[in-house]
Amino acid sequence: MKDIFLANSWGTYSGDIAVEIFFVVSGFMVSGSYIRRSGLFQFMKARVLRIVPALLACLLVSAFVIGPWVTTLSFSEYFHSHEVLAYIVKNLQFSSEMAWRLPGVFEANPYKWSVNGSLWTLPAEFRMYIFVAVIGAVGLLRSRTALTLVLIGLAVIGFVNPGLLPLHPMWVRLAGYFALGIAVQLYRDKVGVSHEAMAALAFMAFLCRGTQLYPYAFALALTYFCFWFAYRLKLPSIEAHGDPSYGTYLWGWPLLQIFAWFSPAASPYLAFVAAGLGSLVLGYVSWHLVEKQTLRLKSRRPFVYQGK
């Protein structure tokens, strides 16, 4: 089954577009979070609480529930493998050197090399948190002109010699989309969102197809689309009973793998629907059992000893 965007000559596929949207929105929301919070410690505490507990829960369930269930090894062989613990520990380090496999797990699947391929973006996301922490700590988020110059400078470096940036090569594009989200936050009082502007940017990107300008025209159109979709379209909210977004992201790939393992001859469309609905349900479960509970700690202040 060919991806619908590739089939229509978009030059990218649905997975990349989804990740790019995620980084635009994240840049907007995370920079706004620093502006609203009272300092570096509270900001980083909030970010760690947002990203780590649900990830840890996903890794634990994958390693100690899904793994033993679907592995081709015996329980003894599986749990004596160093790969089980390494899968959890390495993926909590937010390094580009991630652990993708569990012993004997999904070996007959088309994508047997990865239990959860979605996790590759999380180290990049964590680097973006650190970037916002740094620019916030030195006061750049309070200076529109200075931060604009910094973002332009980093964009030029990324274009001319991306090797100078302290990022894995695969993360440079994501950092660009994150920076666009920060720019929107920076100029939110001046950026209007209209159907006419959305149509114009989409048409500009269409005209640039097949040229060297296309990736940049597409990035601008996609960034604008995020806010047009959020603020101009009146769509039903899925957050009435919680925020399932992060949990859905974490669980979508493992559920697809389980479906492929359980029913290898099933239609890709059926797999998409089943995994999509299942990951949405698990997204709500993750929110209520893990994320909502740990996010309550954001307002807790560190204990300070009041000596006599």
C-alpha positions in Angstrom: 0.0 0.0 0.0 1.6 3.3 -1.1 1.4 6.2 1.1 -1.3 8.7 0.0 1.1 11.7 0.1 3.9 10.0 -1.8 1.3 8.8 -4.4 0.3 12.4 -4.9 3.9 13.7 -5.3 4.1 15.6 -2.0 7.8 14.6 -1.7 7.2 13.3 1.8 5.0 10.7 3.5 2.4 10.8 6.3 4.7 9.7 9.1 7.2 12.5 8.4 4.3 15.1 8.1 2.9 13.9 11.5 6.3 14.3 13.2 6.9 17.7 11.7 3.5 18.9 12.9 4.3 17.5 16.4 7.6 19.6 16.5 5.9 22.8 15.3 3.2 22.5 18.0 5.9 21.5 20.5 8.0 24.5 19.8 5.0 26.7 20.2 3.8 25.1 23.4 7.1 24.5 25.1 8.5 28.0 24.6 5.2 29.3 25.9 5.5 27.0 28.9 8.9 28.6 29.8 7.5 32.1 29.4 4.6 31.2 31.8 6.7 29.4 34.4 8.8 30.9 37.2 12.3 29.8 36.2 14.5 27.1 34.8 13.9 24.4 37.5 10.2 24.5 37.3 10.3 24.4 33.5 12.6 21.4 33.3 10.7 19.6 36.1 7.5 20.1 34.1 9.1 18.8 30.9 10.6 15.7 32.6 7.2 14.9 34.2 5.5 15.3 30.9 7.8 13.0 28.9 9.4 10.4 31.2 6.7 8.7 33.2 4.5 7.6 30.3 7.6 6.6 28.3 8.8 4.5 31.3 5.4 2.8 31.5 5.5 2.0 27.8 9.0 0.6 28.0 8.2 -1.5 31.0 5.0 -3.0 29.5 6.8 -3.6 26.2 9.7 -5.4 27.9 7.9 -7.3 30.6 4.4 -7.9 29.2 4.4 -7.7 25.4 8.0 -9.2 25.0 7.4 -12.4 27.0 4.0 -12.9 25.2 5.2 -12.7 21.6 8.9 -13.8 21.9 10.1 -17.0 20.1 12.3 -17.7 23.1 11.5 -19.4 26.3 10.7 -17.3 29.4 14.1 -18.2 30.8 16.0 -17.4 27.7 14.1 -14.1 27.3 14.6 -12.8 30.8 18.3 -13.8 30.9 19.0 -11.7 27.8 20.8 -8.4 28.5 18.7 -6.9 25.8 15.6 -6.7 28.0 17.1 -4.4 30.6 19.1 -2.5 27.9 15.8 -1.8 26.1 14.6 0.2 29.1 17.8 1.8 30.3 19.1 2.9 26.9 15.8 4.4 25.8 15.6 6.4 29.0 18.9 8.1 28.3 17.5 10.1 25.3 20.6 9.3 23.2 20.8 8.8 19.5 22.1 5.3 20.4 18.7 3.7 21.1 17.7 0.1 21.8 15.2 -1.0 19.2 14.8 -4.8 19.7 13.8 -7.2 22.3 15.1 -10.8 22.1 12.9 -12.9 19.8 10.2 -10.3 19.6 8.3 -9.7 16.3 10.9 -11.7 14.4 8.4 -12.7 11.7 7.0 -9.2 11.3 7.9 -7.1 8.2 9.5 -4.5 10.6 11.2 -7.0 12.9 14.0 -4.6 13.7 11.9 -2.4 16.0 9.5 -2.9 18.9 8.6 0.8 18.8 10.0 2.8 16.0 8.1 5.9 17.1 10.6 6.5 20.0 13.3 7.9 17.6 11.9 11.4 17.9 12.0 11.6 21.7 15.8 12.2 22.1 15.4 15.1 19.5 12.4 16.4 21.5 14.4 16.4 24.7 17.3 18.3 23.0 14.7 20.9 22.1 13.6 21.2 25.7 17.2 21.9 26.6 17.5 24.5 23.9 14.4 26.3 25.2 15.8 26.1 28.8 19.1 27.7 27.6 17.5 30.5 25.7 15.0 31.1 28.5 17.7 31.1 31.2 19.8 33.7 29.3 16.7 35.9 28.8 16.3 35.5 25.0 12.6 34.6 25.4 12.1 38.1 26.7 13.7 39.7 23.7 11.9 39.3 20.4 14.7 40.9 18.3 17.5 39.0 19.9 15.8 35.6 19.7 14.8 36.3 16.1 18.5 36.9 15.2 19.5 33.7 17.1 16.9 31.6 15.2 18.0 33.1 11.9 21.6 32.4 12.7 20.9 28.8 13.6 18.8 28.4 10.4 21.7 29.7 8.3 24.1 27.2 10.0 21.7 24.4 9.5 21.4 25.2 5.8 25.1 25.9 5.2 26.9 23.4 7.5 24.5 21.4 9.7 27.5 19.5 11.1 28.3 22.5 13.3 25.0 22.0 15.2 25.1 19.8 18.3 22.5 17.5 16.8 22.3 14.1 15.2 21.8 14.7 11.4 18.4 13.2 11.5 17.3 15.8 14.1 18.3 19.0 12.1 15.0 19.0 10.1 13.0 18.5 13.3 14.8 21.3 15.0 13.9 23.6 12.1 10.2 22.8 12.6 10.6 23.3 16.3 12.1 26.7 15.7 9.2 27.7 13.5 6.9 26.9 16.4 9.0 29.1 18.7 8.8 31.9 16.1 5.0 31.7 16.0 5.0 31.9 19.8 7.3 34.9 19.6 5.1 36.8 17.2 1.7 35.4 18.2 0.3 38.8 18.6 1.1 39.7 15.0 0.3 36.4 13.2 -3.2 36.3 11.8 -4.8 33.0 10.9 -7.2 33.1 7.9 -8.5 30.7 5.3 -7.1 33.1 2.6 -3.6 32.9 3.9 -3.8 29.1 4.3 -4.9 28.8 0.7 -2.1 31.1 -0.5 0.6 29.3 1.3 -0.6 25.9 0.1 -0.7 27.2 -3.5 2.8 28.6 -3.1 4.1 25.2 -1.9 2.3 23.5 -4.8 4.0 25.8 -7.3 7.4 25.1 -5.8 7.1 21.3 -6.2 10.1 19.9 -8.0 12.3 22.9 -7.1 14.9 23.4 -4.4 12.5 25.9 -2.7 9.9 23.2 -2.1 11.0 21.9 1.3 11.0 25.5 2.7 7.7 26.5 1.1 6.2 23.2 2.4 7.6 23.9 5.9 5.9 27.4 6.0 2.6 26.0 4.7 2.6 23.1 7.1 3.5 25.4 10.1 0.6 27.7 9.2 -1.6 24.7 8.7 -1.1 23.7 12.3 -2.5 26.9 13.6 -5.2 27.3 10.9 -6.4 23.8 11.8 -6.3 24.5 15.5 -7.9 28.0 15.6 -10.0 28.3 12.4 -11.7 24.9 12.0 -14.4 24.1 14.5 -13.9 20.4 15.1 -15.0 18.3 18.1 -12.3 18.0 20.8 -11.0 14.6 21.8 -9.8 16.1 25.2 -13.1 16.2 27.0 -12.0 13.2 29.0 -8.3 13.8 29.1 -5.3 14.3 26.7 -4.6 11.1 24.9 -2.0 12.6 22.4 1.3 11.4 24.0 0.0 8.0 24.9 -1.5 7.5 21.4 1.9 8.4 20.0 3.8 6.0 22.2 1.4 3.0 21.7 0.6 3.3 18.0 3.6 1.4 16.7 3.6 -1.4 19.3 -0.1 -2.1 18.6 0.6 -2.2 14.8 3.4 -4.7 15.5 1.1 -6.8 17.7 -1.6 -6.8 15.0 0.9 -7.8 12.3 2.2 -10.6 14.6 -1.3 -11.8 15.4 -2.8 -11.5 11.9 0.0 -11.2 9.3 -2.4 -11.6 6.4 -4.8 -8.9 7.4 -5.5 -5.8 5.3 -3.2 -2.8 6.0 -6.4 -0.7 6.2 -7.8 -2.9 8.9 -4.5 -2.8 10.8 -4.5 1.0 10.6 -8.0 1.3 12.0 -7.5 -1.3 14.7 -4.1 0.1 15.8 -5.4 3.7 15.6 -8.5 3.0 17.8 -6.5 0.8 20.1 -3.7 3.4 20.6 -6.3 6.1 21.2 -7.8 4.0 24.0 -4.4 3.4 25.5 -3.7 7.1 25.1 -6.6 7.8 27.5 -5.5 5.0 29.8 -1.9 6.4 29.8 -3.3 9.9 30.6 -5.5 8.9 33.5 -3.2 6.3 35.1 0.2 7.8 34.5 0.4 11.3 33.0 -2.3 13.0 34.9 -1.1 11.6 38.2 2.6 12.6 37.7 1.8 16.0 36.2 0.2 16.9 39.6 3.8 17.0 40.9 4.5 20.1 38.7 3.1 22.4 41.4 5.0 20.8 44.2 7.9 22.9 45.5 11.2 21.3 46.5 11.5 20.8 50.3 13.5 23.5 51.9 14.8 22.9 55.4 13.9 25.7 57.7 16.6 25.5 60.4 16.5 27.4 63.6 
